[in-house]
Amino acid sequence: MDTTTPHYLNFKLVHQLKRRIRIIAPVLKNDQERAYIFEILLKKRPEIKRVRSTFAIGSVVIEFDSAHLPVNNLLILIDAVLGNIAAKPGAVMTEQKTAEVSGPVQEIDLAVEGMTCASCALLLEMVLKRDPRVKRASVNFGTETLTVHGQLNKEAVCAKVDSLGYKAFSMDTLSQRKKMIEKEQLRIDSARRRFFWSALLSAPVIAVAMTMSRSRGLHWLQFLLTTPVVFWSGKPFFVKAQRLAKHRAANMDTLIALGVGSAYIYSLPAFFRRQGHIYFEAAAAIITFVLLGRYLEERAKGKAGEAIRQLVDLQPQTATLIKDGKEMTVDVETLQVGDILLIRPGEKIPADGDIIHGLSTVDESMVTGESMPVVKEIGHRVIGGCVNGSGVLRIRVTAVGMDTVLAGIVHMIDQARSTKLPIQKQVDQISAVFVPAVMGISGLAFAAWMLNGAPFAFAFGNAITVLLIACPCALGLATPAAIMVGTGQAAKKGIYIRNGESLEVAAKLNVIVFDKTGTITEGKPKVSDLLNLSYLSNAEIITLAASAENNSEHFLGKAIVDYAHEQAVGIKETSHFYSETGRGIAAGMDGKKLLLGNKAWMDEQHIDVSGLIAAAGDFAEQGKTPVYMSIDGKEAAVFGIADKPKQQAGQAIAKLHKLGIETLMVTGDTEKTAHYIAAKVGIEQVIANAKPEQKLAIIERLKAEGKQVGMIGDGINDAPALTAAHVGFAIGSGTDIAIESADLTLVQGDISKVADAIGLSTDTIHIIKQNLFWAFAYNTIAIPVAAMGKLNPMVASAAMALSSVSVIVNSLRLSKK
């Protein structure tokens, strides 16, 4: 017997105890994304109790139940999983090639408080990007969030943000998100209160100015009422402008501070000397109208983020924990994996978990988009935030904090909302020079009027009007406001968008490539036929096949394992296991060499399966997938595995055809099976027996032909094609690698939502273009008109405030789509 330590291709075993091992996996080193995916895939096995990874060195510690998962099987499983995820492109590694500073690259997402216009976001981005440790930085004014990819920790990023006069907050957990929402409401209340007092004090000042009274007493009233408006209501503008000046930067607050400060300071000598024009009413009105705009803007932004707030509110604050036979109410933040929770009828489920006792229905509509409650019993998984029906459940917690499905969905929406579309990047370039340009135009207008012989007061008033009429906020909000509402609407429909850029691209798609199994079909295959030509009994064949496939994640492999359970035959330990994506598997058991897979896999291994071809052909003509099996190099059996098309598949394909979109099925299945399923759903173009690299080549060929290509898939073998397509759609029930590789996730696997996503994308782009048109038109017309002396400062400040609000209100029309 060979007692040498087995050699594994993708890792090195460095430490082993009875229930714990530690490995070093080069593919995970300095790659947080791959390490995260690896943890997710391992945790799907109930026998694996805990996974802790240190991605900086590629080290992983795994705690497992050795009674139910022999260590040899675990090591085989680990090697197979690592081999599969090694094919996934790693963004971190490509970034580090150009890194000037050593250390792991990580992604940091923070909420930012205190941004008042698009220029604030651009300033933060500029300062962050100056740091050589920052590889990429994106700040979104509309969502008030920032994302940094670099070699800084969270504390360092927060310190940089704080130094500019803003405040950064963590939003890692749903509880922290709830605190953000509470802060948002406080900001709205503060904005309303500040505007109320400013309006109350400014109204008499404006009324006196309109009477053109020369009464000394009324002038004193204007002075006394304007002063608190400027120095209390307007204080944030001056504080922010001062901090920005220290960094040699300017934004909308700078323009307002200059306009208000100039009007107030110019009025003081005229007031005390009792000669000359006073602009107290302009200073007070400017601040009041701008505060009104900020208040309306905060309210509108709150409505635009309603969808994500509804998701965050799904998580309850407390949970009923069962410990030592006693029930106790605890904060959800204190829950740990493995805790046992009691869920009473009508309660929200506090965390993801597996049911260990009870039977009930669960309403998953807010998370999955499924309108009907789903029956749940022992062994079923439940999602935190969903509502329990009439039964009492006990669950074992499987994920907490950021690892829960709900937190993952919220994070995915955050990523989409914070993404800058190509169209927005062009707007940013304009916005970056907008404020300095406006200040220059204001100075030129003043100089031109003075040279023309106009009175100083008239020239000064026109210069202030130019400062106040300009609005970079409308430009800055045009795209993020629409994306915020669009991604929220998509989430309500069960479409989760990882990458906001896909919202722009999806509207242009003219070809969509479909995988078959689990995408067009239900992904719940069942063994319906078995032809056994070997010397072994059917029960022995099923045992060997199921034992080999037990290490596989493929749908067809799971069908054979399920078939073994149905036939009440045992599953044994394999001595080795190897998976060839898109082909089949090889395994060893009881001294036998086993191969299971498609005809191409058997041909590559030089196995003659001529005795099985006729039966396999019959299976394929009935829409069943044949899985060949050989033992020790000789044909042994063929399984017929049936997988029905999804109910809505035909309707989904018809919708796409109505939109003028070409459809194509590319599958690793046989010609007959593929054509049978394609005919059922209305797809005419079929490419069968396709390996993952062939799927990728087909996507690249279509792109080279100038077509805009979408890809819909659910498996590991689809990941390269999903990444290569212009827009990748992942089936929510598919593998984690497929979901990580895609741009959009269809939660319930409802492919009819692809047409909905394309429609929403088209509507979002139309809204963005409308927003940008009106924002550019407003500034193009308003600034010259102000410079020509056709507006007064009060009207200018009111128009500026309303321009930002109009952009958000227009974006909110998406919520009715």
Phi, psi and omega in degrees: 000137181280120182252008180290150179292127180300148177262128180251139188287328193247001178200169176237128177279116185253343181203139182216127170239182184296319184240012182210139175226158172231134180235160170243120182243108181304327183293339181267348186298127179057027179228090184296325182296312180295321179298320180295314179297319180300317178299316181299314182296319179293319183293347177291341177272121183298338181287342180269115189272324184205141177228125178234121182243143172245090191293340181299329180242001179074024182266138178225129175254129184236124175255132188215166178269100186292340180290328182252346178224095179304145185300326180297317177295321179299315181295322177296316179299313180301316181297320180293316181296314179297322178298322180288315183284345177297336181284345183282129180297139181251113182296326185296318185293322180293327179292324187287345178297331181256008183290137179262347182237137181283160180123159182290142176271132180225160178259132179236125177246129181223152170270145182238129179250139175111355178286133183245348177198175183298330180294330176299315181297318180295322179296313179301315179302314183299314182294318180295319183289340178292336181285124183297343179279350181264122180271318177215144176217136179222125179241127184248115181292321183298318182264353181056048179225161173224150177231128180236129170253116181179193184254030174257150172272174185298322182296321181293320178295316179300320180296320179295318180295315182298326183295340180265003178095009177252172179236133179249140181227146176290148175221041184287320183252164179294329178295319177295325177296322179295322177296323177299317180296321177297319178297323179300316179294323177296322178295319179297316179298317180295318180296321179294318182294316181296318178294318183302309182292324178296317180294320181298318181282329185281331184305311178296324180297315180292320180299316179298318181297324181290333178281347182055035182289144176257011181297128180296322180297319179290327176294321176297321178298317178299314180298312184293326180277327181289324184303309177294330177298315182290313189267347174251300180297322183267001183307316182302326180294316182290320180298313181294317180298321180295316180296321179293323180299325178297332179261013181055045180229165180212152175212198182299324179298327178296316179298316181294315180299319179296314182295311182292313181300317180297315181298317183290313183294320179298327184285334185299308179299321180296322181292312184287329179275350181061033175211147182095170184273141176250145183242032180300319182295326179293314180300314181292316183293321180302309182297318181297314181292321178294318178296323175299315178299317180295319179296312180297324179295316179298318179295316181294320178296325177298318179293323181296330180265018185298321184298316181289330177294321178297322178294315180298321182290348180295327183285125177288160181278333184232165178219154176264107183265135175255116182223126182055038178078001182248146176267136176215143179271124183230161175288139181299335180293340182268355182294147178232155177300132181102344178297149177257126183242147175257127180243112180275164180303135177083354181276153172280143179282124188286332185205164176294144180189173176253138180286128178249348178199136174110168179218132182198176169252149181232130177275109182253017190300320183290334182265319187255343184084358179284119187286329183270140174300148184253134179288132180233138178218186184305131180096341179282152179264141176241153184253131177302137180100342178280160187257127177288147180274231188269352182264166176259131182238148165241131181234153172257123184295129179248344180204142179225168175058229183286351181275352182285157179300315182298315179296323178296320179295315180298318179296321180297318178294321177302315180299317180295317182292329183273351180288138177263124177288156177307322180296327180287327181296325177292321178297321180300321180297323178289315182298329183297330181254002187296307185297311177302323180295318180296319179297322178294317179297320178300314179296319179295320179298317179298312181297318182296317180293321179295318179293335180277357178089014180287152176300150181304316183300320181292314180296318180297316180299319179293321178297316178297319181299320178299316179301322188274331184285331183294142183217092174288342182298318180299320177295316183293330183271344188307313182274307183299327179296317179293319179296319181301313180289319181298314180292327177295317178296321178299318180299321178297330181272001181082025176243114182254126189255118179280326191232110183302332180299330180295337176297323180284320187283326185302328181294341184261358184298136174232357174222134175234126180260128180252138162282167181261293188294122178083350179252297175276323177269170186292339183075020177237062185292149177229141175288120181251338183218152175213122172250119184247115178255003185273179178276356182269158176286164178302319181297321179291320178298316180296319179300313181297314183296315182292323179296321179290316184284350181297338179269357185264152176258001184288146180306315185293324176296318179295325179298320180291321177297315178298322179298321178297319178297319179297324181275001178057040174255152184281162176241130185252173179276138178263153180274332174205163182209138177218137181240130175250105186304129178083002182234294182171200182228161172231138181210162177235137180202134180053035179078004181258143175263117185251138172232133174225135179166201182272181184297321181299322178296318179294320179296318180297328181268006178060044177257126178277114181243030184300330180287346183254349189295319182298314180295319180298322178296319177298317179301313184296321180296336177269008179082012180264150180265123177278134174241114182278152177224134175234150178234123179053042174083005181236145179302141183232313185198166172222131177262140171257119185242121183261139177217112186285150172296148176296150183304318186268004187297313180299318179295321180296316180295319180299320178300315181294320179297323178297329179280000180081020182263130179282139180242149185212133175256126177236117187219155176277358182284175182286161180303310185296314180297316182298314181292325178298310181293319181299317179297324180297325186255354175096018176267129184265326182267124184227133171237117184253172179055036185269128173282165177305320181291332177287322175301317179296317181296324179294317177300314181295322179295315179297320178294321180295334178281000178089013181269150175266115194249131170251148180230133178240122180205177185219352188249172177302321182291347179269346188304314180298320180291322178299320180290322185284331183295156177299320174224125177256127177252122178256144174280128186300335180270004183279191182286156182296326181293320177298316181295319179294331183277342187268165177268326181232147178240128176266103195303309182271007181074017181279102185287350174293342179284351175297316178296322177297318181296319180293319178297317179294323177299315180299315180296319181296317180295322177298316180297317179300316180295321176298314179302313182293321180299311183291324179295315179292318181297317180302308183291323181296323181274315189293317185296311177298321179299317179296319181295331180278359176083022183267358180229154172254163186303325181295313179297320181299314182294324178294316180296318179299315181297317184288334181296319179293317181297321183297324179297316181290319179298319178297320179296327181294345176298337177296333182292348178261001181284000000 
